[in-house]
Amino acid sequence: MEQHSILIYILLAIVITNLIRVTPMVLIKGELHNRFVRSFLYYVPYAGIVAAWFRLGLFPVAAICCVIVYLLI
């Protein structure tokens, strides 16, 4: 593989990753009033830590987080 194409892939990955992280901060201004979103953002780190402790992959951890938050609300 050429050195030029590898650099393009790396730069594209950097841009997409930062776009995913920055977009919510730009779009959401002020306090969140939606109960579901607030609960989701509160419980996800705890559910993710527990699921990751059992060495589950990224997709199962995300799915478990969504299910736990849905059940707790």
N, C-alpha and C positions, 0 to 999 in steps of 0.2 A: 504494500500500500504506500502511496506517495506521502511524503512529509506534508505537502500542501493540503491534502484532503484530511489528514488527521487533525491539523490545526483548525480547519473549518469545522469539523465535528466537535471539537472541544469548545470552540467559541459559541457554536450553536447551543450546546448543552448549557453553557454558562448563561446565555441570554434567556433561554427557556426557563431554567431554574429560578433565576432572579425575577422573571416576569410573573411566575406563579406566586412568588412570595411577596412581591411589591403590589400587585393588582388589588388584593383585598384591603391593604392599607390605604390605597388611593381612593377606592370606591366607598369604603365605610368611613364616614366622618361622624364623630359624636358617639354617644352611648348606644349600645344595642338594646332594644326593647323586646325583641322576639324571645320568648321563653325557651323555645326549642334550641335556637342558635346559642344562647347564653349557656344552657345546660350542656350542649354538645361541646362547646369550647372549655367548659369546666371539667367534665368527666373524661374526655379523650386522653389526656396525659396519663391519668391513673390506669385506665383500661389498657392503654398501649404498653405501659410498663409491665403490667401483670402478664399480658399476652406475650410480650417479648421475652419475659423471664423464662417462659416455657419454650423458647427458641422457635417460635412460629415465624413464618415469612411475613413480608410486608403486606401482602393482600389479606391474609387471615387476620393480622393485627388490625388493619383498617376495618374489615368487616365486623370483627368482634366489638370494636369501639362503637361502630354505628348501632349495632344491636343492643349493646348495654345502655347507650344513651337513650335509644328509643324506648326501652323497657322502663327506665328510671323516670321518664317524664310523665 
